[in-house]
Amino acid sequence: MTDFSDREKGEERKFAMDEETAFRVAARRNKLLGQWAADKMGLTPEETDAYAKEVVQADFEEAGDEDVIRKVFGDLTSAGCEIDEAEVRSMLEEKAVEARRQLMSES
């Protein structure tokens, strides 16, 4: 019975670690996306930091990435940037890869 219990606890730890890693990657990805969008909008370094934090916070509005895409696309459009939603989605995927690489290199 101990073997099964030990295996179950190990699986629970692995699941928790995987969830934490996914959360950290998503947060880093959103920060990087916010920095990219801030650059497109011509924000100052201080405004860029604040905006990147806003993008990270936007991810807590609903499950999935739509809240982040909606915020960034809306802000870029409001700022007069010539961009479409597909480009924002593409950049989100690119930043996800970059975020994962950054986190793995920190480990």
Buried (B, 14 or more C-beta within 10 A) or exposed (E): EEEEEEEEEEEEEEEEEEEEBEEBBBBBBBBBBBBBBBEBBEBEEEEBBEBBEBBBBBBEEEEEBEBBBBBBBEBBBEBEBEBEBEBBBEBBEBBBEBBBEBBEEEE
